[in-house]
Amino acid sequence: MSTFSQTLYVLDRSLASQARLADVQAQTASGLKSDTFGGYGSATSAITRHEGQIAAADAEAASAASALNVVEQAYSALGSISDLTETILSSLATYGEDSATLASLASGWLDDLESLLNSTYGDQALFAGDALDAQAVDLDAWDAADADAYYNGGGSARAYTTADGQVLALSVTAADPALSGLIDALKGLEAGTMSSADALDAVQTAASGIGVLRASLSSTASRLERISEQATARSDTLTTVVSTLKETDLAEAAILATQYETLLQTSYSTLNILISIKLSDYLR
């Protein structure tokens, strides 16, 4: 091989070593194997797939967490209604047949109940079912002949659909029999058309039904919490996988950098020798 050809060959090798060294140095600085998406080679499709799965898992976790907040608010409001039934039962036992006092108390209890049934979360009604922007109840519109006359909400409870298609109720409607039964009892006491004994039975039945509703919401809350936690865990695992695919091995990169620097120095030394030899031809 002529001196000129050798010089070109060594120069080409030195440029290649220089390019590899620059690449390794860039990886060391950024911590990534490539500064372009297409630079991950065969791992590109896996990275794309996993990043899509991460986005879906994050969305599922956020959605379940948001739904959980609704359940917790509804559960809390029903808890307050449950407390109200305890107050009512205690007062019925205390005042017995004092219908005037019970009528006055019932009026106040109805106001409290109406306020609780019209509870909102994020400006959306909790007990109006799927009619989120409606006021759930208007107890002034109550009609003994029309059980749901007071209810202004939608026919279906507010719900959340899981990734596998299961539908979870996030609240109950204010037209639920447990709640309508409580309203009927209080309206009867207020109007003096229901005896304290009958009201006691009705309120006890309502209290039991409200307990069942709360238990159901508690179960839903646990399910949503698991969904959110599992989605978050899935996202974290996939994020680790993507990081492994994207991130460079700094120890390995340091070794390669040293090797390329050595090669580059050797190439430069060889080039200097070859150039010196070539110059000697002209100096003879």
Salt bridges, closest charged atoms under 4 A:
GLU51 OE2 - LYS246 NZ 2.81
GLU60 OE1 - ARG234 NH2 2.65
GLU190 OE1 - LYS187 NZ 3.95
ASP281 OD1 - ARG284 NH1 4.00
